Amino acid sequence: MAGREREVLELIATGMNNSAVARHLSLSPKTVRNYISSIFTKLRVADRSEAIVRARTVGLGLSGQLAGAVSH
């Protein structure tokens, strides 16, 4: 998975919504949606919750817990 996709996955695994991810990475919301679609395809998951489970299984989204520090 490419660097930006991994960053996006890490942030959604902390609980951030698309708008918060876009602000945090200085991307447009549309770009974040495109990254998320690509992530779903690569992980072969149907939705955000499945992607989060996969991410957390490999340790993403567990350290730092950015979601609590960033408004959704």
C-alpha positions as CSV (number, residue, x, y, z in Angstrom):
1,M,0.0,0.0,0.0
2,A,1.3,3.4,-1.0
3,G,2.5,5.9,1.7
4,R,-0.5,8.2,1.5
5,E,-3.0,5.3,1.5
6,R,-1.3,4.0,4.6
7,E,-1.5,7.4,6.3
8,V,-5.2,7.6,5.4
9,L,-5.9,4.1,6.7
10,E,-4.0,4.9,10.0
11,L,-6.1,8.0,10.5
12,I,-9.5,6.3,9.8
13,A,-8.4,3.5,12.1
14,T,-8.1,6.1,14.9
15,G,-11.7,7.0,14.3
16,M,-11.3,10.1,12.2
17,N,-14.0,10.9,9.6
18,N,-13.1,11.8,6.0
19,S,-13.3,15.6,6.7
20,A,-10.9,15.3,9.6
21,V,-8.5,13.2,7.6
22,A,-8.6,15.7,4.8
23,R,-7.8,18.6,7.1
24,H,-5.1,16.7,8.9
25,L,-3.3,15.7,5.7
26,S,-4.1,19.0,3.8
27,L,-6.0,17.1,1.1
28,S,-9.4,17.7,-0.5
29,P,-12.3,15.5,0.8
30,K,-12.6,14.1,-2.7
31,T,-9.0,12.9,-2.6
32,V,-9.6,11.3,0.7
33,R,-12.6,9.5,-0.7
34,N,-10.5,8.3,-3.6
35,Y,-7.8,7.0,-1.3
36,I,-10.4,5.2,0.8
37,S,-12.0,3.5,-2.2
38,S,-8.5,2.4,-3.3
39,I,-7.8,1.1,0.2
40,F,-11.1,-0.9,0.3
41,T,-10.2,-2.5,-3.1
42,K,-6.6,-3.4,-2.0
43,L,-7.8,-4.8,1.3
44,R,-10.8,-6.5,-0.3
45,V,-13.2,-5.1,2.2
46,A,-16.7,-3.8,1.7
47,D,-16.8,-1.0,4.2
48,R,-15.0,1.3,6.6
49,S,-15.5,-0.9,9.6
50,E,-13.9,-3.9,7.9
51,A,-11.0,-1.7,6.9
52,I,-10.5,-0.5,10.5
53,V,-10.6,-4.0,11.8
54,R,-7.9,-5.0,9.3
55,A,-5.8,-2.0,10.1
56,R,-6.0,-2.6,13.8
57,T,-5.1,-6.2,13.4
58,V,-1.7,-5.1,12.0
59,G,-1.3,-2.4,14.6
60,L,-2.4,0.7,12.8
61,G,-4.6,3.2,14.6
62,L,-3.7,2.0,18.0
63,S,-0.8,4.3,19.0
64,G,-1.3,7.9,19.5
65,Q,-5.1,7.8,19.3
66,L,-5.2,11.0,17.2
67,A,-9.0,10.9,17.1
68,G,-9.3,12.1,20.6
69,A,-7.1,15.1,19.9
70,V,-8.7,16.1,16.6
71,S,-12.3,17.2,16.2
72,H,-14.4,15.0,13.9
